[in-house]
Amino acid sequence: MLQQVTKVDHKLMLEKYEQFSQREKEIIFFARHALTNKEIAEKLGITSSVVKRHLTMVYKTFNITSRRRINLAMIMFQLEQLYPKQILQCKN
């Protein structure tokens, strides 16, 4: 599964991430920290169905299927930003 994430075009991923609304970015943050939809909804003062709708949009945008993949994709993106040369060597 990690290999799938490393094949992501991280520049494109960043562009997509930047297009998310502030609310979607907040939901991504909380989803990455293992909060349930209900917990996220309570923190943000919205319903869990709204959280689910936002997460569905995130999944479609990143072409992923789960919170775990959001986390892996964001970790790989962050690592590439910090250590671009090392990550490129690992991919080859």
C-alpha positions as CSV (number, residue, x, y, z in Angstrom):
1,M,0.0,0.0,0.0
2,L,2.8,2.4,0.7
3,Q,4.1,1.9,-2.8
4,Q,0.8,3.2,-4.2
5,V,1.1,6.3,-2.1
6,T,4.7,7.0,-3.2
7,K,3.5,7.0,-6.8
8,V,1.3,10.0,-6.1
9,D,2.3,13.2,-8.0
10,H,2.9,15.2,-4.9
11,K,2.9,18.6,-6.7
12,L,-0.6,17.7,-8.0
13,M,-1.5,16.6,-4.5
14,L,-0.5,19.9,-3.0
15,E,-2.4,21.8,-5.7
16,K,-5.5,19.7,-4.9
17,Y,-5.0,20.1,-1.1
18,E,-4.7,23.9,-1.5
19,Q,-8.1,23.9,-3.3
20,F,-9.9,22.4,-0.3
21,S,-11.9,24.8,1.8
22,Q,-10.7,25.6,5.3
23,R,-13.4,23.3,6.7
24,E,-12.2,20.4,4.5
25,K,-8.6,21.0,5.7
26,E,-9.8,20.9,9.3
27,I,-11.7,17.7,8.7
28,I,-8.5,16.2,7.1
29,F,-6.5,17.2,10.2
30,F,-8.9,15.6,12.6
31,A,-9.4,12.4,10.4
32,R,-5.6,12.0,10.3
33,H,-5.6,12.1,14.1
34,A,-8.1,9.1,14.2
35,L,-11.2,11.0,15.3
36,T,-14.5,9.5,14.3
37,N,-17.0,11.5,12.1
38,K,-19.0,12.1,15.3
39,E,-16.0,13.4,17.2
40,I,-15.0,15.7,14.3
41,A,-18.6,16.9,14.0
42,E,-18.7,17.8,17.7
43,K,-15.4,19.7,17.6
44,L,-16.5,21.7,14.5
45,G,-20.1,22.2,15.5
46,I,-21.5,20.4,12.4
47,T,-23.3,17.2,11.8
48,S,-21.5,13.8,11.2
49,S,-23.3,13.6,7.8
50,V,-21.6,16.9,6.8
51,V,-18.2,15.4,7.9
52,K,-18.9,12.3,5.9
53,R,-19.8,14.4,2.8
54,H,-16.5,16.4,3.1
55,L,-14.5,13.2,3.6
56,T,-16.1,11.7,0.5
57,M,-15.0,14.7,-1.5
58,V,-11.5,14.4,-0.1
59,Y,-11.4,10.7,-1.0
60,K,-12.5,11.4,-4.5
61,T,-10.1,14.3,-5.0
62,F,-7.1,12.3,-3.8
63,N,-8.4,9.1,-5.5
64,I,-8.2,7.2,-2.2
65,T,-10.6,5.1,-0.2
66,S,-9.9,5.5,3.5
67,R,-8.6,7.7,6.3
68,R,-5.5,5.6,6.6
69,R,-4.7,6.5,3.0
70,I,-5.2,10.2,3.7
71,N,-2.7,9.8,6.5
72,L,-0.2,7.9,4.4
73,A,-0.5,10.3,1.5
74,M,-0.1,13.4,3.7
75,I,2.9,11.8,5.4
76,M,4.6,11.0,2.1
77,F,3.8,14.5,0.9
78,Q,5.4,16.0,4.1
79,L,8.4,13.8,3.8
80,E,8.9,14.8,0.2
81,Q,8.8,18.4,1.1
82,L,11.4,18.0,3.9
83,Y,13.7,15.5,2.1
84,P,13.0,15.7,-1.7
85,K,16.3,14.2,-2.8
86,Q,16.2,11.2,-0.4
87,I,12.6,10.4,-1.4
88,L,13.4,10.5,-5.1
89,Q,16.3,8.0,-4.5
90,C,13.9,5.7,-2.6
91,K,11.4,5.8,-5.5
92,N,14.0,4.7,-8.1
